[in-house]
Amino acid sequence: MSQFISFLAPGAAVLALGTAVFLIFSILKKDEGTDRMKEIAAAVREGASAYLTSQYKWVAIFFAAVFAILLFLSLRGYLVIFVPFAFLTGGFFSGLSGFCGMKIATASSARTANACRTSLNGGLRLAFSSGAVMGFSVVGFALLNLTAWYFFLRGFYSSHPLPEGIASGDVAITSVMLTVGLGASFLALFARVGGGIFTKAADVGADLVGKVEAGIPEDDPRNPAVIADNVGDNVGDVAGMGADLFESYVGSIVASAALGVAAGYGVQGLMLPMVIAAMGILSSFAGMFFVRTTEDATQKTLLKALHKGVNIASVLVGILVFVVIKYWFPGIPLKVAFSVMTGLVAGLLIGLVTEYFTSSHFSPTKKVAKASETGPATVIIEGLSLGMLSTVIPVLIVAVAIFLSYWLGGLFGIGIAAVGMLSTLGITLATDAYGPVADNAGGNAEMAGLEPEVRKRTDALDSLGNTTAATGKGFAIGSAALTALALIASFKEKILLEVAASGMIDFDFNLNLMNPPVLIGLFIGVAMPYLFSALTMSAVGRAAGQIVFEVRRQFKEIAGIMEGTGKPDYASCVNIVTKSALKEMILPAMLAILTPIVVGILLGVNSLGGLLMGATASGFVLAVMMANSGGAWDNAKKYIEEGNLGGKGSACHKATVVGDTVGDPFKDTSGPSINILIKLMSMVSIVFAAFILKNALMQ
């Protein structure tokens, strides 16, 4: 392998981070608007920073405890000594990616609203640039971290003896790099669950009292929860989502690298996933320049502009991967490149299916809106039906992708398909992270009292953001399914290596579904996403209830609040959801982390394998259903707000607001968190495999 290809991955990572820095400076040069716009943006920025700082302090304590456990296991010989430190870097860079995305998002909302005072295209470009900072920060930090570990470990094991039981330096490297994914998954779960509880508790509470009970518009400055709602968009849909996709990106790369080594491809199998990721960064960089529109653009043409950038990036990465494998990876069959294409196409198809089921331009969401004529109950029934129906095609797409990628490249092919699906994350995440910025821009325009034309433009961007966010969630869920499958395969290889190293000749590693321990684990795994979702949904309900009572109290006790002469106490609502989110995120996170270890110790690794398979299958379907139901309910409300079926303030509108409040935790708390759940349990199982195998009560 040439020296050039070895340094391609870190070079692409530096390009991604350089692009993010350039975009940050170009955004900050833009005018933030009037003094009132600056004041509102500052309040949101302050609330988001305060929450994220508090969350990271709590998470730091947890990371310190896990680091101590991993260090103890390393000193006892269960793990390589570098594992605890790899765990810390994975969590650190995941959190840093989310923090960078949140900071620029809160700095961009007022600037986007101000740009919309002049043109729609200006608002789109600025919001998209903010999303691109998130996208390129994620891929840049992730790939830089992984390549740094690769070069360090390659140099270390070339001059030092291998750890006992490790057959080659490549195996030692992948065992450490997998733990980078563990750290990223741990941080992502806290960020997604905590941020999701924060954003949806504030959103639901603000909507129920403001829009349904008081009949005031969304983002009305008289609503005490409006600042908390805007803060939530940033901590949940930007920082949480960034950490989520960071761990997906890292997980797909490290799982594929481990499978490439296990398949006998050696250093080429280890390096190829990182090089594919580098090709994705280059392609995303090129695709970014094609996202532009005209002033008279409709939502359809706005969506077309975003699709154009993503599609061009996907085509480019497909071409580049063929060239790279053919000329620089002679030890890997060229047909593996088709596995990359399988992942790319599957990701695009899942995005299109999600768009069909959640966009107000198509009949499924229009049917949900139509159901509002008979009340909120039928809206909820129709939305649930849509979500269940929408699972069928994504399941078939993933099934075909698994079949083709396995046929082309075995288990390594499945892992490479996951890398391919996520390779263009730099631009696909940009189209997703742009949504919260557009949403906050609309809120800023409403609270600052800007002219109606500005709100019309921000609403167009926001409506598009709902669709791109739903599409992004579908993409994330699809990639999670492939990544989780690759991780399960890596878990199997890890167990086989540990069995061979420890000489357990009487151990039968049998994942046959007729094996009772496997079947027991399978049923436990199937139930896990439901239990996890119940906890997170209930957490949102409790926190939202506190907001409802607080907003009602202020409406009654603060004189002149409804007339606009009294000032709401925004800070109290921010404090309520901050405390609730930090408290409520602990139990679901602990459930995800401890369940694989407990099942493995009590029932053995065969049951643990069944647990992982069951959780992946049921979690994928449940996450798709929740994301699409939530997206459809949200866009059904937006469809009526555009003037259909009576428009804002009508009985139909109030019915869809109720549906939207149910859908909010579906699509922004529980659904996205399931992605992390299924991958985190696999990561925990891989890292603790040796400990579980040697200490299990049953085998």
C-alpha angles and dihedrals in degrees: 000000000000124000088241094062092047091059096038093089098051089041091054090047090054090048090053093050091044089053091050091051092048091050092048092056093044091051094047090054090064121097115260093209132229126003090256091053090050091049093052093046091049091053091051092045092050093049093048093048092047093051095046092047091052092046094049091050091057092044091049089060090051092048091051090054094048091045089056091050093048091047090051091050090047092053089049090055099251094112139027110265093243093059098088091051093047087052091056094049092050091054094042096053092042090055092043091054092052092045093051091048092049094048094052093042092056089047092050105050098078091040090053091050090049091049089052088060085072107029144347092230091055090054092047094049093048095046091045091049089054090052090048090057087058093046097048093042090056097048093038097052092041096051094040091053093048096046091047090056091045095054093041094050093042089055094043097050092044089067103027132062117262120254116266112278094018111121100198144005090250091058090048091051094050092047089059096041091053087062090058084064091050092056091047091050093050092052092043093054093053092044095048097042096041094041092044092052091048097049098043097042089055093042095048093044093048093048098045096052101027105040102023104033104026097029094223123142125267112273091017108164090225089069109093091208096054096095091046088051091053092045089052092056088061102041094042108028097034111025094030094044092046092053089045095055092039089062092044090052094047092042094054092049098047094042091051091047091053091048091047091056091045090051090059099253092121118192092354091058089047095050101040097077091052092048091050088052089052090052088052092054092051091048093047090051090055094044092053091071092061095062106101138115144184131260095252092052121142125212088264093056091043089054090046090055091054093044090052093059093047094046094049090050091050093051092047095051090049091055094044093050092055090051094047096049093044097050107025106028105051092159093062120074113248090232088073085074087066088059087061089051089049090057093045094050093044090053093050092047093050088050091052092048090050090049091052093052097042108033118096089223091074133066101250094065092038088056089054089051091047090054088065089078088077097042142269095300093064090045089057093044092050092046093051090048091051092050093051093047092048092063095069101072097043089050090052091046092052091044091054091045091052092048095048097042092048091047090051100042112000118232088334088058091056091052092047090050088057090050089049092051091052098036093097092048091124091072101025090056089048090059089050100043090048089071099071090047091054090046092052090046089058091049091049091050091050096047093043091051096236121175117285093249090064092052089048090056094045090048089055090052092044093050089051088048091058090056095045090046091052090046090049091052091051089050091049092049093049092049090047091057093052093041092049090050090051089049091051088052089050089050089055092050091047092053092048091051092049092048091051093046095049095043096234094164094165094055116110113203099196121164094176109140090229090061103102097221089052091049091050091050090047093057092046089050093050090054095047099080090048093051091045092049091048091055095048095043091049090049091055091048093052094046092045089052090058090052092049092054092045094050091046090050093052093047088055101038107035108079117229096008094129092044091053095244096100122066119230120231099245094171094064092060091047090051093048095054092040092057093042094049094049091049098042097048094066102072098048090046093050090048092056094047101043102038096074092047094047094046091046094050096043101037105019136244094295089062089044090055089051090049092055094048093047094047092048095051098044094036093055093052095042093048092051091048094049095044094049096043090050093046092049093049090050095049092043086060091047090049090058092044088059088067103273123131093009099321128230117358095019125125089253090053093051090049092054091046087060089050090049092052089055090046096049096077089036095061103025107033118021102023098052092040091059088066089062094041095060094045096042092054089053092048092050090049093052096047094045094039096110093047093047093046094052097042104036115129091214131035 
